[in-house]
Amino acid sequence: MKKKVSAFTILELIIALILASIIIGIGYYGYGLINKTAENYYKQSAEKSRYHMFCKVISSDFNDALMAKDTLENSIVLIGKDSRIIYHFGDKTERYNGEMSEVFDLRSKKVNSVPIKGRNLVSEVFLHIRLDNTIVELPLKKMYSAQELIESEIYERGY
């Protein structure tokens, strides 16, 4: 008596291997796509985080300063009671406060500043910051009290 052995034919095995290869290829492509998307998200997130940190620091410095002075270069100088902070804008934005230097990995450019008439002070500074190949305008405003204007006059004359 012959027993019938149940087994797969070579053709069935080849078809199963082809289908498995297609499924594995689709899975590998999907994994690569998801990985690339996540990497882009992390880059954008890091850049936006640097931007928000920079906005927080420069806004705080701008508001705390007694005077904001414009320079001919791509810089501004913020003068406080006991401090002097210099921001230089370019391929990397630098902040120098006399003791240490901080570098923000942001491309920025000082576009315009609005001077106070008859003084070497500015009331507004407009920056352009490049984020994700788009330019974001950051306006900074300094409101001076009468006392701050008098103190700036005394500071400039050296009394």
Buried (B, 14 or more C-beta within 10 A) or exposed (E): EEEEEEEEEEEEEEEEEEEEEEEEEEEEEEEEEEEEEEEEEEEEEEBEEBBEEBBEBBEEBBEEBBBBBBEEEBBBBBBEEEBBBBBBBBEEBBBBBEEEEBEBEBBBBBBEBBEBEEBEBBBBBBBBBBBEEEEBEBEBBBEBEEEBBEBBEEEBEEE
